[in-house]
């Protein structure tokens, strides 16, 4: 029995109730959007790019039936409410791909929108009907209505042109239906009824170009004096700048520059008690002279520091980075003024830093469960605010994984809202999930496990993870062969070839790399017994370095950085590809070969490195020319030796001597002809 009017009204009211159709929103939206990438933790965290670095967006988009869809990527700068759009194309199996390129430092929002495109569907079906010889007069009238509808949603010349096309279709003009200009007009002005927009607006943080491609050099400023026994100064660091520039580094990072505590001061090689005159560890921050906003008096004045920042940037193009270490010596003013910021022990003493069995009695860590956590957060953020007003934009952050993740997300977010060009390097040698979380919540770059990855299979596995998984969208690796804390066992024999190979791996596998000098280029390799640490460590004593020591590999380091700057292929990580290296059809595990390429294939670099520091190694390296759109032969220009070789598609012979040079960095130069018919390589 049919429902009465009252019954129909009652049913309609039920449908509008919280349990009715209203929960479904606009039910005529037919497109489903799924599996959008890149998206970090369902949009909880942003992805990362630099200006000019494209964002490739993919999504599954499909609808019921056989209608044709249109998909677009929508994007905008955070402060601009107006969306821009970029078309997406169907790749395969309902997977769509599009791209946009942010141009300015800051934050961008992006999403995807898709709809059933009735005009494209009509054109497609009309083609099939015409090809089948069917009568299409009614179909042309349907198209005319679609075009007229678009005309009604715009004005001026565009509306006039659309109405003209609609009239032509009503008059039976088949050529008008397939006009390219009509398709372009309809793509722009046809109404998008019942479009589906992805459920989230996602964010991309666009950082300074140095965030993607940079070379870091670490020094202890107190060890820059040319006179043995004299404490270095900022003026000495200024005098060191030409040397750093010669090496080709663009970021000079200084270990902490603040006053050092006296209580429980550590002595040479981390002995528990310092002898008279020993300077202590710069990581035991704070004394009667001040804390994190003060400068060690022997380094100079605030004006001297500002001059260092200015000269480095203006004369040498070098950014000064500060080493941020949120910890205090027992003599730090915070200990007296804010004792509740530290964890008290039952005997009334303050808990010092420990990593059992290691003890750091000269350091008190902050307690991020303090009752006054808000006051502490604001004070710690004030450290960055202060040094940024002195011109610093780059910070290496010591052990961020031992501080609150929520603090870092808030602090870095607040700072980058004011200083979007700021760079924060995470020094967190810890568990993978922790390292990745720090990158997600705001750290610009990260130290990595490269320092301990020595075997060929380890390097390939690790680089595949960093460059071919979702990690690549938020984790920017920075490769260091050594740090002032870490001297790994491969260096202990002191083989020169090891220093060459590890520096070359760091500088060419990753777009950003760094080293601790002058210890590295002077081949320092003696460890403390039983620890992966340097003997005579600068953390606990002043050092005087002979930069002109004939053993130095400073020339090689400079070559690496010059090659990196001259070859855009080495300035990104995504194109990294490993190549087969064979002896008698068996993989040679002592030679690693890999390439990187620019997006337009105009710059292709192949790196071949021996991992054997003692024996001469030879093998055959596969060169897949066809994959790069090249044909045999090509010239392989070794950018280190300036020698040139002719290679063909397939396998080519290499030989590497660890006592000469265990590294080839080849740039592929293709064969071309000029107007006179001469062959040469370019």
Residue pairs with C-beta under 8 A, 6 or more apart in sequence:
3 11
14 20
15 21
15 22
16 22
21 27
26 194
28 193
28 194
29 194
29 195
29 196
30 63
30 64
30 65
30 67
30 116
30 194
30 196
31 61
31 62
31 63
31 69
31 114
31 115
31 116
31 195
31 196
32 60
32 61
32 62
32 63
32 196
33 59
33 60
33 61
33 112
33 114
33 196
33 197
33 198
33 199
34 59
34 60
35 58
35 59
35 60
36 57
36 58
36 59
36 112
36 198
36 202
37 57
37 58
37 59
37 470
38 47
38 55
38 56
38 57
38 202
38 470
38 473
39 47
39 200
39 202
40 46
40 47
40 440
40 470
40 473
40 474
41 440
42 200
43 200
43 201
43 202
43 203
44 440
45 440
45 441
45 474
46 107
46 202
46 203
46 204
46 205
46 474
47 55
47 202
47 203
47 204
47 205
47 473
47 474
48 204
48 205
48 206
48 207
48 211
48 444
48 473
48 474
48 476
49 55
49 102
49 204
49 205
49 206
49 207
49 212
50 105
50 206
50 207
50 208
50 209
50 211
50 212
51 102
51 103
51 104
51 105
51 206
51 209
52 101
52 102
52 103
53 101
53 102
53 212
53 572
54 99
54 100
54 101
55 75
55 99
55 100
55 101
55 102
55 110
55 204
56 97
56 98
56 99
57 73
57 88
57 97
57 98
57 99
57 100
57 110
57 112
58 91
58 95
58 96
58 97
58 98
59 71
59 88
59 95
59 96
59 112
59 114
59 198
60 94
60 95
60 96
61 69
61 71
61 88
61 94
61 96
61 112
61 114
62 69
62 94
63 69
63 116
67 116
67 117
67 118
67 121
68 116
68 117
68 120
68 121
68 124
69 114
69 115
69 116
69 117
70 87
70 114
70 115
70 117
70 120
70 187
71 87
71 88
71 96
71 98
71 112
71 113
71 114
72 85
72 86
72 87
72 88
72 98
72 112
72 113
72 114
73 85
73 86
73 87
73 88
73 98
73 99
73 100
73 110
73 111
73 112
74 83
74 84
74 85
74 110
74 111
74 112
74 113
74 197
75 83
75 84
75 85
75 86
75 100
75 102
75 108
75 109
75 110
75 111
76 82
76 83
76 84
76 108
76 109
76 110
77 104
77 106
77 107
77 108
77 109
78 106
78 107
78 108
78 109
78 203
79 106
84 100
85 113
86 98
86 99
86 100
87 98
88 96
88 97
88 98
88 112
88 114
89 96
89 97
89 98
90 96
91 97
96 112
96 114
98 112
100 110
102 108
102 204
102 206
104 206
105 206
105 207
105 208
105 420
105 421
106 206
106 420
107 203
107 204
107 205
107 206
107 420
108 203
108 204
108 206
109 201
109 202
109 203
109 204
110 201
110 202
110 203
110 204
111 197
111 198
111 200
111 201
111 202
112 197
112 198
113 192
113 195
113 196
113 197
113 198
114 195
114 196
115 192
115 193
115 194
115 195
115 196
116 194
117 190
118 146
118 190
119 143
119 146
119 147
119 150
119 183
119 186
119 190
122 139
122 142
122 143
122 146
123 143
123 177
123 178
123 183
125 139
126 136
126 139
126 140
126 143
126 177
126 178
127 178
129 136
129 139
130 136
130 174
136 174
137 172
140 169
140 170
140 172
140 173
140 174
140 177
141 169
141 170
143 169
143 177
144 166
144 167
144 169
144 170
145 166
146 186
146 190
147 162
147 163
147 165
147 166
147 169
147 182
147 186
148 162
148 163
148 166
149 190
149 191
150 162
150 185
150 186
150 189
150 190
150 191
151 158
151 159
151 162
151 163
151 166
151 189
152 159
153 189
153 190
153 191
154 162
154 189
158 185
158 189
161 181
161 185
162 185
162 189
165 176
165 179
165 182
165 185
168 176
169 176
169 177
176 182
205 416
206 420
207 420
207 421
207 423
207 444
208 393
208 421
208 422
208 423
210 250
210 251
210 319
210 394
210 423
211 423
211 444
211 445
211 476
212 476
212 511
212 512
212 571
212 572
213 511
213 512
213 564
213 571
213 572
214 250
214 251
214 423
214 445
214 478
214 512
215 248
215 249
215 250
215 251
215 507
215 512
215 513
215 514
215 561
215 564
216 249
216 251
216 252
216 253
216 321
216 396
216 425
216 478
216 480
216 512
216 513
216 514
216 515
217 244
217 247
217 249
217 251
217 252
217 253
217 514
217 515
217 517
218 253
218 255
218 396
218 483
218 484
218 514
218 515
218 516
218 517
219 237
219 240
219 252
219 253
219 254
219 255
219 517
219 518
220 232
220 254
220 255
220 282
220 484
220 538
220 539
220 543
221 232
221 233
221 234
221 236
221 237
221 254
221 255
221 257
221 299
222 231
222 232
222 279
222 282
222 296
222 298
222 299
222 542
223 232
223 538
223 542
223 543
223 544
223 545
224 232
224 233
224 236
224 237
224 239
224 240
225 231
225 232
225 233
225 236
225 542
225 544
226 236
226 544
227 544
228 544
229 542
229 544
230 542
231 279
231 298
231 299
231 542
232 299
232 542
233 298
233 299
233 300
233 304
234 299
234 300
234 304
234 305
234 307
234 308
235 300
235 304
237 252
237 254
237 308
238 307
238 308
238 311
238 312
241 252
241 311
241 312
241 315
241 316
241 318
242 316
243 547
243 554
244 252
244 316
244 318
245 316
245 317
245 318
246 554
246 558
247 517
247 521
247 554
247 557
247 558
247 561
248 557
248 558
248 560
248 561
248 562
248 564
248 565
249 318
249 514
249 561
250 317
250 318
250 319
251 318
251 319
251 320
251 321
251 394
251 514
252 312
252 318
252 319
252 320
252 321
253 320
253 321
253 322
253 323
253 394
253 396
253 425
253 514
254 320
254 321
254 322
254 323
255 282
255 283
255 323
255 484
255 538
255 539
256 282
256 283
256 285
256 322
256 323
256 325
257 282
257 295
257 296
257 299
257 305
257 322
258 282
258 285
258 286
258 290
258 291
258 292
258 294
258 295
258 296
259 285
259 286
259 287
259 288
259 289
259 290
259 291
259 294
259 295
259 296
259 297
260 279
260 280
260 281
260 282
260 284
260 285
260 286
260 287
260 296
260 329
261 280
261 284
261 285
261 286
261 287
261 328
261 329
261 330
261 331
261 332
261 362
262 280
262 287
262 329
262 331
263 329
263 330
263 331
263 362
264 272
264 284
264 329
264 330
264 352
264 361
264 362
265 273
265 274
265 278
265 280
265 281
265 284
265 362
266 272
266 274
266 280
266 281
266 284
266 362
266 540
267 273
267 274
267 275
267 278
267 540
268 275
268 278
268 536
268 540
268 541
269 528
269 535
269 536
269 537
269 540
270 528
270 533
270 537
270 539
270 540
271 540
272 361
274 280
278 540
278 541
279 540
279 541
279 542
280 362
280 540
281 362
281 539
281 540
282 296
282 539
283 325
283 327
283 363
283 398
283 539
284 327
284 329
284 362
284 363
285 291
285 292
285 325
285 327
285 328
285 329
285 332
286 292
286 328
286 329
286 331
286 332
286 333
286 334
286 335
287 329
287 331
287 332
288 331
289 296
289 297
290 333
291 328
291 332
291 333
291 334
292 326
292 383
293 382
293 383
293 386
295 301
295 302
295 305
299 305
302 390
305 390
306 390
306 391
308 320
309 320
309 390
309 391
309 392
310 391
312 318
312 319
312 320
313 319
313 320
313 391
319 393
319 394
320 391
320 392
320 394
321 392
321 394
321 395
321 396
321 423
321 425
322 387
322 392
322 394
322 395
322 396
323 395
323 396
323 398
324 383
324 384
324 395
324 396
324 397
324 398
325 398
325 399
326 366
326 380
326 383
326 398
326 403
327 353
327 363
327 364
327 365
327 366
327 398
328 334
328 335
328 342
328 363
328 364
328 366
329 362
329 363
329 364
330 350
330 352
330 362
330 364
332 364
334 341
334 342
334 379
335 342
335 350
335 364
338 372
338 375
338 376
338 379
339 350
340 370
340 371
340 372
341 366
341 367
341 370
341 372
341 376
342 350
342 351
342 364
342 365
342 366
342 367
342 370
343 350
343 351
343 365
343 367
344 350
344 351
345 351
350 364
351 364
351 365
352 359
352 360
352 361
352 362
352 363
352 364
352 365
353 359
353 360
353 363
353 364
353 365
354 360
365 402
366 376
366 380
366 403
368 376
368 403
368 404
368 407
370 376
377 407
377 410
377 411
380 407
380 411
381 411
381 414
381 415
384 395
384 411
384 415
384 422
385 415
387 395
388 415
388 419
388 422
393 419
393 421
393 422
393 423
394 422
394 423
394 425
395 422
395 423
395 424
395 425
396 425
396 427
397 424
397 425
397 426
397 427
397 443
398 427
399 427
399 428
400 408
400 426
400 427
400 428
400 438
400 443
401 426
401 428
401 430
401 434
401 435
401 438
405 437
405 438
405 441
408 438
408 441
408 442
408 443
409 441
409 442
412 424
412 441
412 442
412 443
413 442
415 422
416 422
416 442
422 444
423 444
423 445
424 442
424 443
424 444
424 445
425 443
425 444
425 445
425 446
425 447
425 478
426 435
426 438
426 439
426 443
426 445
426 446
426 447
427 447
427 483
428 434
428 435
428 438
428 446
428 447
429 447
429 449
429 451
429 486
435 446
435 448
435 475
436 471
436 474
436 475
438 446
439 446
439 474
439 475
439 476
440 474
444 476
445 476
445 477
445 478
445 512
446 475
446 476
446 477
446 478
447 478
447 480
447 483
448 462
448 466
448 477
448 478
448 479
448 480
448 510
449 462
450 459
450 462
450 477
450 479
450 480
450 481
450 505
450 506
450 509
450 510
451 480
451 481
451 482
451 483
451 486
451 488
452 488
453 459
453 462
454 488
454 490
454 611
455 589
455 611
456 589
456 590
456 591
456 592
456 611
457 589
459 505
459 509
459 592
460 578
460 592
463 509
463 576
463 578
463 594
465 471
466 472
466 475
466 477
466 573
467 573
467 574
467 576
472 573
472 574
476 511
476 512
477 510
477 512
477 573
478 510
478 512
478 513
478 514
479 505
479 506
479 507
479 509
479 510
479 512
479 513
479 514
480 506
480 513
480 514
480 515
480 516
481 499
481 502
481 503
481 505
481 506
481 515
481 520
482 488
482 491
482 515
482 516
482 519
482 520
483 516
484 516
484 519
484 534
484 537
484 538
484 539
485 533
485 539
486 532
486 533
487 524
487 525
487 527
487 532
487 533
487 534
488 532
489 527
489 532
490 498
490 502
490 613
491 498
491 499
491 502
491 525
492 525
492 526
492 527
493 525
493 613
494 523
494 525
495 613
495 614
495 658
496 523
496 553
496 658
496 659
497 610
497 612
497 613
497 614
497 658
497 659
497 662
498 613
499 520
499 523
499 553
500 553
500 556
500 661
500 662
500 663
501 609
501 610
501 611
501 613
501 658
501 662
501 663
503 515
503 520
503 553
503 556
503 557
503 560
504 560
504 607
504 609
504 663
504 665
505 592
505 609
506 513
506 514
506 515
507 513
507 560
507 561
507 564
507 570
508 560
508 564
508 570
508 594
508 596
508 605
508 607
508 665
509 576
509 594
510 573
511 570
511 571
511 572
511 573
515 521
515 557
518 545
518 547
518 552
519 534
519 538
520 557
521 552
521 553
521 554
521 557
522 545
522 546
522 547
522 549
522 551
522 552
523 551
523 552
523 553
524 534
526 534
526 535
526 536
527 533
527 534
527 535
528 534
528 535
528 537
536 543
547 554
556 640
559 639
559 640
563 570
563 639
563 640
563 665
564 570
564 571
567 603
567 605
567 639
567 667
568 598
568 603
569 575
569 595
569 596
569 597
569 598
569 603
569 604
569 605
570 596
570 605
572 596
573 596
575 595
575 596
575 597
575 598
575 599
576 594
576 595
576 596
577 594
577 595
577 596
578 592
578 593
578 594
579 593
579 594
579 595
579 606
579 621
579 622
579 623
579 624
580 587
580 593
580 621
580 622
581 587
581 588
581 591
581 592
581 593
581 608
581 619
581 620
581 621
581 622
582 588
582 619
582 620
582 622
582 651
583 618
583 619
583 620
588 617
588 619
589 611
590 610
590 611
590 612
590 615
590 617
591 608
591 609
591 610
591 611
591 617
591 619
591 621
591 654
591 656
592 608
592 609
592 611
593 606
593 607
593 608
593 609
593 621
593 622
594 606
594 607
595 604
595 605
595 606
595 607
596 604
596 605
597 603
597 604
597 605
597 628
598 604
601 628
601 629
603 667
604 628
604 667
604 668
605 665
605 666
605 667
605 668
606 621
606 623
606 636
606 664
606 665
606 666
606 668
607 663
607 664
607 665
607 666
608 621
608 654
608 656
608 663
608 664
608 666
609 656
609 662
609 663
609 664
610 617
610 656
610 658
610 662
610 663
612 658
612 662
613 658
613 662
614 658
615 658
616 655
616 656
616 657
616 658
617 655
617 656
617 658
617 662
618 653
618 654
618 655
618 656
619 653
619 654
620 651
620 652
620 653
620 654
621 651
621 652
621 653
621 654
622 650
622 651
623 634
623 647
623 648
623 649
623 650
623 651
623 652
624 649
625 631
625 632
625 634
625 648
625 649
626 649
628 668
630 649
630 668
630 670
631 649
632 647
632 648
632 649
633 646
633 647
633 648
633 671
634 646
634 647
634 648
634 668
634 669
634 670
634 671
634 681
635 644
635 645
635 646
635 647
635 668
635 669
635 670
635 671
635 681
636 644
636 645
636 646
636 647
636 652
636 666
636 667
636 668
636 669
637 643
637 644
637 666
637 667
637 668
637 669
637 681
638 644
638 645
638 664
638 665
638 666
639 665
639 666
639 667
640 661
640 663
640 664
640 665
641 661
644 669
644 681
645 652
645 666
654 664
656 662
656 663
656 664
669 681
669 682
670 681
670 682
671 679
671 680
671 681
672 679
672 680
672 681
672 682
673 679
674 680
